[in-house]
Amino acid sequence: MSFPGKKVCFMTGASGKLGREVALAIAGQGYSIFFTWNSSEEQAGETLEQLRWVSPESQMARCDVSKAGEIAEAFRTFGHHFGRLDLLIASASNFYRTDLLEVTEEQWHSLVDTNLKGTFFTMQEAAKIMLRQPFLSRMITMSDVSAGLVWRNFAPYTVSKSGIQHLTRIFAKDTAPRILVNSIAPGTISAYPGREEEPEPGLLEKIPLQRLGDPMDIVGAVKFLMESEYITGQVINVDGGRMLY
Ligand SMILES: NC(=O)c1ccc[n+]([C@@H]2O[C@H](COP(=O)([O-])OP(=O)(O)OC[C@H]3O[C@@H](n4cnc5c(N)ncnc54)[C@H](OP(=O)(O)O)[C@@H]3O)[C@@H](O)[C@H]2O)c1
């Protein structure tokens, strides 16, 4: 089934905390959403239910993005539902602490294959569709300010996010002028609806704007990039100035 008149977004990781808020905001901009989830079936179902209030034709599919074959399969399913692709949001990600001298091969795979390899093959599949289309399309990758910092005990995660920022520049150059490719690097985002969290001790002192990020701060950056026509290959830090330290 195809919706020629309505813009379409393919998004990975919309079952995530921030991911869901981004997906809902994009639907609110008049897009149909096709999103993937991996292990959180219940959260994915809730996301789909909320999306369909705004965008009834939205769809979801299970996909482990650490496996290129599953990404290709998700795009085949996408193709059965939608006839165009205007926007890719590559948000699927794993995040956990790994002590440098004790990182296992399994942890390396679960972090780097999900975050970096998964983003690469998702972008590759999206580009194959977008480059065939007669209109400008966009990709937004989700990285992290930690890509430009040296955090102790997060080596596979931060390396994967640095890699995503470099992939962003590579795809931006190689797919220009047909696809605009940018990355959003959030700082610590914490104010999810219905949840109050205390920031970790000392964190606010490293943030010049003296608060943690809100999902709406990220949504604002996504909307900005969805409108922009002359920005590509950039990383936008949405971090309250965290990178100034
Ligand atoms: N929230 C923050 O403070 C923050 C800060 C910096 C950067 N970011 C980045 O912003 C993005 C969105 O964050 P978030 O808060 O939504 O993250 P999250 O709550 O941790 O959600 C992670 C998402 O990635 C998906 N995922 C994990 N492993 C996967 C796999 N192997 N295959 C497919 N999907 C997989 C999860 O799906 P399932 O649960 O269904 O498996 C979930 O939808 C991420 O890229 C994150 O790194 C977030």
The ligand as a Gaussian input file, in Angstrom:
#p B3LYP/6-31G(d) Opt

LIG

0 1
 N       18.429000       9.512000      26.288000
 C       19.602000      10.139000      26.422000
 O       19.926000      10.765000      27.465000
 C       20.594000      10.107000      25.285000
 C       21.825000      10.770000      25.414000
 C       22.718000      10.727000      24.369000
 C       22.406000      10.050000      23.204000
 N       21.208000       9.432000      23.086000
 C       20.893000       8.724000      21.853000
 O       19.595000       9.078000      21.407000
 C       19.003000       7.926000      20.804000
 C       17.648000       7.641000      21.438000
 O       17.837000       7.412000      22.835000
 P       16.738000       6.668000      23.735000
 O       16.693000       7.380000      25.033000
 O       15.493000       6.483000      22.961000
 O       17.452000       5.250000      23.939000
 P       16.846000       3.950000      24.677000
 O       15.684000       4.314000      25.519000
 O       17.998000       3.266000      25.313000
 O       16.275000       3.058000      23.467000
 C       17.151000       2.392000      22.630000
 C       16.405000       1.979000      21.387000
 O       17.291000       1.244000      20.547000
 C       16.699000       0.003000      20.250000
 N       17.688000      -1.067000      20.121000
 C       18.628000      -1.454000      21.019000
 N       19.318000      -2.512000      20.541000
 C       18.778000      -2.796000      19.328000
 C       19.049000      -3.772000      18.338000
 N       20.043000      -4.680000      18.476000
 N       18.297000      -3.782000      17.219000
 C       17.308000      -2.871000      17.061000
 N       17.007000      -1.903000      17.938000
 C       17.733000      -1.883000      19.061000
 C       15.756000      -0.304000      21.403000
 O       14.768000      -1.216000      20.961000
 P       14.214000      -2.362000      21.945000
 O       14.095000      -1.744000      23.289000
 O       12.906000      -2.711000      21.314000
 O       15.197000      -3.484000      21.901000
 C       15.205000       1.081000      21.689000
 O       14.169000       1.389000      20.791000
 C       19.988000       6.770000      20.927000
 O       20.748000       6.656000      19.746000
 C       20.869000       7.227000      22.083000
 O       22.177000       6.672000      22.035000
 C       20.282000       9.437000      24.099000

